[in-house]
Amino acid sequence: MSEFTFGLAASPWIVAAIVAAAFAFAVVTYRQTRPEVSTSRRWLLIGLRTLAIGLLLIAIFEPALSFLDVRADEPSVLVAVDDSESMTLGGQDSSRIAEARGILRRIVGSELGERTDVAVFADTVHGVAMPVPYESLTAKGPATRLDGPFALLSDSLRRKNVRAIVLLTDGRYNSGSNPLFEAEQLGVPVYAVGLGDSVEPRDLSVQQVFTNDIAYVGSDLPVEVRIKSSGYPSGLASVTLRDDAGIVASQQVALAPGTNEYTTSFVYRPRSEGMARLRADIAGSGGELTSRNNTRSTFVRVRSDKRRYVILSGAPSPDLAFIRRTLERDRNITLTTLVERAGGTFLGGTLSPALLRDAEALILIGYPTAATTDAVLSSVRGALAGGSLSLFVVMGASTDAARLETLEAFLPVTIGQGRGNEMQVFADLTESAPTHPGMHVSNPEAWRALPPIFRSETQIAARAEADVLAWARLGSTRLDEPLIVARRLGHSRSMMVAGYGLFRWQLLGEGPRELRGEAAPGVLDEFIGNAMRWLGTIDDERRVRIATTKQLYNLGEPVRFHAQVYDDNFDPISDATVTVDVGGPGGRRTQTLAVSGNGRYEGTLTDLPAGDYSFDGRATRAGVEIGRDGGRFVIGEIGLEFLQPAMNAELLRALAQRTGGRFYTARESGTLLDDIRRESGFTPRSVESERELALWSNPWVLAAAIAAFVAEWTMRKRSGML
């Protein structure tokens, strides 16, 4: 149905007056003619002039025709099909993807088929053109984004009258956000067909392999493997940890009935440097739903060099002895201890630029002193200015505040006026201390039971970007002065204890308990160990960084490379040539990464066979090499899709209930189409569309005015009029 209206930019009475004025002008003009013409011709000339002048004057008021079209938009259905790998698992009567294809065929073949749109989702979502290519639904998606169909529909609701969403899925999402919010916002009923069994099937799976990212050759590395069992009445399962050289260790796990999770602990000792792959496997008595979740891997970067620390002490002290003993217990630490003596020399060796350059952290205990020379301080400042040397300061009795202030740029605090008076204070941990990587407090109660340490009254304030980990507490009163402060700024890290007597925490706090045979909490050892591990973690300063988006890929999933390239000043380079040489099953491949801007590059490799791969990347500019980087990845390892093989019926029921739809199993879906038709909201909607024809800018209006003037002029000439 269409309606139209005629509109003007002025009152119709004004327009009518203008037309009347044009008519009056024409009448006056042709009241008398020479030579005389017939009355009919006179009125024809009056009409032509009135028409021509009227059209020109009316155009000034922008006349327009507005059309309103109203049509009925029939209700339609969106069918969203889960095409992720978990859909290859068993359903009620066949595989889940086969059941999804069968239900989809039934919907498309019904009377609603002409009003049905189809979307396929896994890690991404896309619409499918009709006719539906059923053979393309092969369940190979590496992940499931259950919010994808709702995000897709939100963009098309204005164009189509979608009044029902049919969701064919097992309900297990492992990417994106919770779909409940998206579905509720749309206001469209969801008819969820759950595929699979909501009862946990008989299955064993490796859920996670947890360990550190970095290890050292010959040093023990704890590895925890978390496994899950379901559907087993009892029995034993074997968990095996492997590295690139073979089996590291195996353990037997006693399985309990029902669904349970277990954690097994291993110790891995790397034998060579490089990127090591650790793989955990689990094997049971058979009869599992799938064996594709029985393996999981992780990668560890193994370093050959030990950690190198340098201690500068102003004088022999108990703190020096206890901290030195704690660090020397770790065989992975190479410790150089220098104690200042008269004349700017040191007991224990020579402070050389090479010593500081090779160190990961510098520890100052009661240092610098009033006797410290300017040359030594200049050498220390130069090493810290490089950004790769971390700093740990224990402000001892021999520390000279004025000399320490010359290192203030590298400290987490600012130093005020020095004062010689001392007081005994307790360490009052802040709320952030237990979770700070430099503290990792495992027993806050043990910290509260520690004896006090000594602190001078020198004014100290934490920098704005620093983290206060402990305040000084005098008795039961917390002072507004920091005791333990840490800072991470750019590539540099620093930590400071604004006091001394840390040995008291072990000697007076833990010693009596050890003598009584009680378990001592080891606060000092834990604090020094965690602090040095945090300080020794050097941020990545490589000029060329090339990595894959992840290390474990499913078979058929594209491998994506990302690279960053910088110059000597760490400014991005966007005109480099970055190539990646990939080796693995099937030979070697070379990929040139494309520029994505601001020193970033990216590229993709597809159709790689299953196996273990290594890659070496190289960045050049004008033929000159800038740097290299490399790594490893695995294709064919189990992904997220098989970690939870049971149908998530609870989520699908919630989706249906909150949106006014219904939940079905595959066998119950026979009434699906009838339920959609009976839904009260499954009705047509009226769609109005407006369009406007602007007559004032239409060239035909001008042409009509000119034609009227031409016709008038022609008649005048033929009548012999001037």
N, C-alpha and C positions, 0 to 999 in steps of 0.2 A: 504494500500500500504506500502511495506517495502523495504528498501534499506540497503546495507551493504558495509562496507569498511574495508580494511586490513591495520593495522598500526603497525609501529615499532618505537622503541626508537632511532634508528640510520638511516642513509641514506641507501636506498635499495641497492646502489652500494657497500657499505661496506659489507652488508649481502651477496650479490652475490659473492663478492671476498672471503669471508669466506667459502661459500659453494664450490667455485671453488678450494680453497686451500685444503679443505677436500677431494674433488674428486681427486686432484693431488696426495695427500698423499696416497690415496687408490690405485691409479694406480701404483705408485712407489712401494708400498708394494707388489702388486701382479704381478709385471712385470715378475718375475721369481718365480716359485713355485717348491718345492720338496715334493713329486713327482710332476711331471707335471700333470696339469688338463686340461680339455677341455676349449676351448675359452669361451663357453657359461657359464660354471661354474665360470671361472675367472671373467667375467663381472658381474655375479650375486654377487660374493663376494665383488667386488669393489662397487657395488651399495649398498649392505647392510652396509658396513663400512661407505660409504659416507653419507648414511641416518642417521646412529647412531651418527656419529661425528657432522654432520650438525645440527641435532635436539638439541643436547646439546649446541652447540655454539650459535645457533639462540635464544635459551631460554634466553641467557644473555641479549638480546636486547628487551625483553618483547613484543613479538608479541601479537596482540589483534585484534579481530573482533568486529567492531562497527555496530549496527543495528539501523536504524531510521524508526520508525513506524508512519505513518500519517493516521489519521482517521477523519471522519466528525462527529462532536458532534451536534446533533439536538437541536434546541432551546426548552427550557422548561419554565414552568410557576410555580410560587410560589403563593399559595392561603393562605392568613393569615386571620384567623377567630377570631373575638373578642368574648371571652367567659366570659366576666365580667358581673356583676349583672345588669348593666344598659341595657343589651341586653334582659332582660325579659320584658322591657317596650314595649308599642305598637309601631308597625311600620306603614307602609302605608296600608297593607292588613291583617296582623297578627302580632304576636310578632316579635321583631327584630331578635331573635335567630332563629325562624322558617323561616323567610325570608332568613337568612344567610345559613341555612341548604339547602333550596331549590336551591339557586344559586350555592352552592358548588356541589350538586348532578348533576346539569346541566353541570358544567365544567368537573367533573370527568367522566361523562357518554359520553362526546364528544370525537372526535378523538384526542383531546389534553390530554385526561385523562391519557394515558400511559406516558406522559411527564409532569405530574403535581405532584408537592410536596405540602403537606398541613402542615401548622403550626397553632397552637392554642396559643393565648396569652390572658393574663389578667394581674395579678401582676407579672407573669413570662411568659416565652415563651418556647415552646417545639415542636419538629416535631411530626407528626402523621404518623404511618406506614399504608400502604395500606393492605386491603381495609379500607376505612375510617369508624370508629365507630361513625356513626351519633348520636346514642343514648347517647354518652358521652358528646356531646355539650349541656350542661344544663345551661350555663350562671350563674355560681356560684362564679366566681372570685371576690375577695373583692376590687380590684383596676385595673386600666388600664395603662399599659406601652405601649404606641403606638410606641415607638422607638425600642421595643423588636424584631419585625420581621426583621427590617433592620439590627440590630446588628447580628442576627442569620444568615441572608443571607450573610453578609460580610465575614463570616468564610467559606462559602461553594461556593462562586463564582468561585474560582479557580478550583473546582472539577466539577462544572456543568455549563452548558451554559444557565443560567437563564436570559431570555430576557424580562420577564414581571412579575410584582407583582400585584396580585389582592387583594385588601384590603376590607374586609367585616366588617364594623364597624360603630358605631355612631359618631366616631371622638372625643369623650370626654376622654382625658387622664388626670389622676390625680397623676401619678407616673412617675419617669424617667424624661428624658429631652425632649425638643421639637423635634419631629421627622423630621422636615424639613431639618435640616443639615445632619442627617444620610442618609436620602433618596437621597439628592442631591449628596452626596459623592459617592453613589453606581453607579450612572449613568444608572439605570434601570428604564424604564417607570413604573409609578404606576397608576393602574386602580382602582380608589377608588369608591366603592359602598357605598353611605351613607344610613344608615338604621335609620328610625325614621323621625321625622318632624323637620325642621329647625325653624319653628315658635314656640315660647315659648308656651307650652301647659298650660291649666288651672291647676295651681299647687300652693300650699303653702309649704314652707320649712323653717326649722330652720337652718340657715347657721352656726352660731357660738354662743357659750356661753362663755363670756369673764369675768374673774374675777381673783383675786389673788390666788396664789397657797397655801398661808398660811393665816389662820384667827385665831381669838382668841374668846374664849367662852364669850358670852354676848356683843361682840363688833360688830357694824354694818359693814357689808361687801358689797360694791357696786357690783352688778352683771348686766352686759349688755347682752342682747339677740338680736342678729341680725337675722332678718327674711327677706324672699323674697317672693313676690307674682307675679304671671304672669297669664294672661288670664282672670282676673276678671274685669268686667266693673266697679264695685264699691261694697261696702258692708263692713261688719265688720268681724274681725277675733279676736279670743280670745287667748291670750298668757298666759300660766300658768307656774309658777316656783314651783317646788317641791323639797323637800329634803327627807331623809329617813323616816321622821316622817309624811309626808303628804304635803299638799299645803302650800306654803309660801305666795304667792300672785298671783293675776290675773290682767290682763289689757286688755282693748279693743283697737284694732288698726283699724283705718279707712283706708280701701284699696282704692287706686287710680287706674284708668284704666291703662292697659299696664303692663310693667314689672318694678317693683320698689323694693327697699330695705328700711327697717325700722329698727330702733334701739329702743328697749324698755329697761328701766332701773328699776331695782328692788333693794331692800335692804334686805340682808339676815343676820340674827343674829343667829349664832350657839348656840345651847343649851348644847352641850356636846362635849368633846374632841374626837379625832380620825379622821378617814378618812370619810368625808361626801360626798355623791353623790348629785349633783344638776342637775335636769333634767328640761329642758324647752320643753313644748308642745305647738303646735299651732293647732287650729281648726277653720274651716271656714264653708261655707254653703254647702260643699260637691261637688261632680262632679269632683274631682281631677284626674290627670293622675295616681298618686300614693300617698298613705298615708305613705309610708315607710320613707319619709324624714321629717315627722312632729315632730320628737323628736330628741333631742340632749342632751348629758350629759357632765359634767365635774366633776372632783374630787377636793376637797379642804381639805388640812390637817389642822385640828382644834387643836390648842394648848390651854391648860387650864391656863398655867402660864402667868402672865403679863411680859412685858419687864422690866428688872431691870437695871437702870443706876446709876452710882456713880459720883458725882461732887466733885472734890478737888479744892478749890479756895484759892489763896494766901491771899486774903483780900476781904471784902465786896466791891462790885463794881456794877455800872449800868449794865455791861454785864452779871454779875452773876444774877442779878435780872430779866433781860429780858429773858435770856435763861431759867432760872428756871421757870418763868411764862409760857413760851411757852410749855415746856415739861409737866408741871403739868396740863395743859388743857386736855391732853390725859389721859383718865381713864385707859388705858391699860398699863400705865407706872408707875412703882414703883421707885421713885426717892429718893436717899439718898444724902444730901448735907452736906459736911464737909468744914468748913472754918478754915484755919490755924490760930493758935494763939501762943503765946510765949511758948517755952519749948517743942515744937514738938507735942502738943495736938491740938485737933480740937473742934471747936464749932459746935455742932450738933450730936456728937456721937464719936465713936472710929473706927479708920481704922483697921479692923481685916482682916486676910487672908480669912476668910469665906465670908466676905462682898465682897471682890474682886473676889473670886472664883465663887460666885453665880451671879455676874453681867455680862451683855452682853457687856457693853461699859463703859469706864472710860473717864470722861471729865475733862480736866485740864484747869482752867481759871486763868491766872496770876500765874501759879504754874509750877514747884517748885520755891520757893523763896530762898534768901540767908540764911534764918533761918531754912529751911527744914533740918531735921536730916538725917544722913546716914542710920539709921535704917528704916525710912519711905521710903526713895528712894529704899532701898534694897527690901522692901516688894512690892513696886510697880513694880520693875523690875522682881521679881519672878512671879508675877501674869501675867504680859505681856508675859513672856517667855513661858507660857503654851500654847500660840497660840490661845486660845478661847476668849480672852478679847480684844475688839477693843479699839482704842484710838482716842480721839478728843481733839485737843489742840488749845486754844486761847491764843496767846502770849501777855500777858498783861503787864501793867506798872510794876507790882511787880515780873515778871518772871526774874529769874536769869539765864542768858545764860549759864554760866559754869555748874550750877546744871542741867539745861535742857539737856546739852550735854551728861550727864551720861545716858540718856534715848534714845540717838541717834539711837541705833540699831532698835528701834521700831517706829521711826519717818519717815515720807516721805521725810525728808530733812536732810541735814547736817548743823551743826551749826559752824560758823566761830568765829572770834574775836568779843567779845561783846562790844557794844558802847552804851553810855547813851543818845546820841542825838536822837531826834525824828523829824518826818516830817508827814504831812498829805498827804495821797495817796488815789486815787480812785481805785475801783476794775474794771479792764479791762478784761472781760471774754474772754477766748480762744474759738476757733472754736469747740472744743470737749466738752466744759462745758455744753451746753444745753442738750446734749444726755447722759452725764455721769449719771449713776444711783445714784450717791451721790449728784447730783445737780437738774436734771430734771427741768431746767429753763423754766417756762411757759411764761414769759414775759421779753425777753432780754432788751426791751426798758426801763422797770422799773429799771433794774440794771444800765443802763447808766445814769439814773437820780438820783442815790443815792448820798448822801453827802460823803465826804471823811472820812476815819478813821485814827487812829494814828498808826504809825509804827516806831520802833527803827531802827537805822542804823546798827544793828548787821548783819553780813554777813550770808546770808542763801542761800543755793543752793539746788535745787530739785534733788533727786536721779534719776539715769538713768531709773529705773523701775517705777518711780512715774508719775502721770498725773498732769500737771499744769492746774488748772481750771481757775485761774485768775492771771494776772500779776499786779504788782503795777504800777500805772500811776500817774505821778506828773504833774498836769495841763493837757496839751495835749501831753506830752512826756511819752511814755511807758518805764518804767525802766526794765532792764534785771534782775529783781528780782521777785521771785514768791510771791504771796499774799495768794492764796488758793491752796493747794496741797493735793492730795489723792494718796494712795498707797495700792495695794493688793498684798501681797507676801505670797504664800502658803495659810495657813488657816487664816492668820492675816490681819486685815484692819486698816488703820490709815488715819486721815485727820488733816490738820493743817491750821489755819488762822494766818499768820505771822503779826498780828496787833491786835489792840483792839479798843473799841469804837463802837462795832457792834450795840449797842443800838441806835446810831445816825441814822442808816438805818430806824428804825421805828419811833423814836421820831422826827427827823428832816426831814426825807424823806417822811414818810407816815402821820405823825401827822397833818401837815397843811392841807393836802387834806381831812383828816377825819373831821376836823373842818369846812371846806367849804362844807361838805356834798358830796364830791366826793368819788368814789370808790377807796380805797387804794389797791395797788397790793399785800401787805403782803409779801414782799421779805424776811424779816428776819424769819418769821414763816415758810415760804416755805423752805428756806435754811436749817434751823435747823431741821425741820421735815424730809426732804429728806435725809440729812446727817446722822441722827440717824437711820433712817430705813435701810440705806445701811450698816452702821457700825454694826447694830444689826443683820444682816443676817449672821448667823454662818454657815460656810461651813461644809458639811457633814464629820464627823470624825468617823463614825461608822466602827467597824472592820468587820462587816458582812453586806453586802448590797445585798438585793434580790428584784428584780422587774420584772414585765412583760415588754415586748418591747413596749406596749401601753396599754391604759386603756379601750378602746372601740374596741371590735372585732365583726365582722360579724358572723352570724350563719354558722358553718362549717369551719371557719377559725381556724387553729391551734394556740394555746396559747403558746408563747415562754417565758421561764424564763431565766434570766441572773443573775448571782451572782458573787460577789467579796468577798474574804476572806483575812484578813490581821492579822498579829500578833501584839504584843504590840508596836513594832517599825514601824508598818505599812509597813512591808515587806510582799510580797504576800505569801500565803500558798497554795500549790498545792496538798497536800495530805490529805485534809479534806474530810469529808462526809457531803454533803449538801442535806437535804431533804426538800420538800415543801408539806405541808398539805393544800389541797384546799377544801373548803366547799361551797356548793351552791345547786341548783336544782339537784336532783338525788343522794344526799348523799355526802360523802367525798371521796377524792382520795389523795393518797400519791405518790409523784414523787421524785426519787433520781436523782439529776443533775449530768451530766457527766463532767469530768475534761476537760477543753479546754486549759489549760496552763497558767502559770504566775498568779496563784491565781484566775483564772476565771473558772466559771462553767456554764453549760447551759443544758436546757431540754425542752421538748415539750409535751403538752397535747392536744389530739385530741378528736373529737366526743363529746364535751361537749354540753348539751342542752342550750337553751336560758335562760338567767337570770342574776341575780346579784351574784357575787362570792367574797369571801374573802380568803386570803391565809396567812399562817404562816410558815415561813421558819426557819430552824435551822441548824447551822454548828457545827460539832464536830470534834475532833482530838484525836485519841486514847481513845475514850470514854469520853473525857472532852469537855464540851460545850464551844465554842468560842463566840457565840453570836446568836441573833435572829433578824429577820426582817419580815415585812409583808406588806400587801396592799390589794387593791381591783381592780376588773375589771368587765366589763359587756360584755355579749355575746348576740347578737341579735339586738344591737342598730344599727341604720342606719349608714352606712359608707359613703364614698365619692361618691359612684356610683350614688346616687339619688339626689345629690345636684344640678346638672345641667342636667335635663332630656332631653333637646332639643338636636337634632343632631347638631354637629359642622360642618356645611357645608362649612363655610369659610376656615377652616383648610384643609379639604379634597380637596377642589378645588385648594388650594395653592399647596398641595402635587402633585396633578395630573399635574398642569400647569408647575411647576418648573422641573418636571422630564420627561415631554414629553408624559404623559399619558392622561387619560380622567376621568371625574367625572360623576357618574350616581346616580340616585335614584334607589330604588328597582324595580320600574315599568319600568325604562328606561334601565335596564341591559340586555334586550334581544339582543342588538347588541354587547355585550361585546366580545364574542368569535370572531366574524367577525372583530372587530376593532383590536384585538390582532394579528390575522393572517395577516391583511393588513399592520401592522406596518413594516416600511422599515428595522428596525433593528432586526426583528424576523426572523433570518436566521441562518443556521448552521455555525459553526466555525471549523476551522482546528485545530486539536490537535496533536501535535508531541510528541512522547515519544522515548527516547533513552535508549539503553541498550548495554552493552559491555561484550564480552566474552574474558577473559584474558587467552590466550593460554599458556603463559609462566608458569603460576601457575597451569595449568591443569594437573592432575596426568596422563592423557592418553598420553600426550606428553612424559613424562618420561618413561611411560610403553612402548611406541613405540620405543624409543631409546634403552631400555634394550632388547626388543624383537629382534631388529635388531642385537645387539651384540650377543645374544644367538643363533640366526639363523646362523650368520656367524661362531661362534665357533663350532656349530653342524656340519655344512658342512665341516669345516676344519678337524674335527676329523674323519668324515666318509671318507674323501679323504686321510687320513693318514698324514696330514700336522701337523707340530709342532705348 
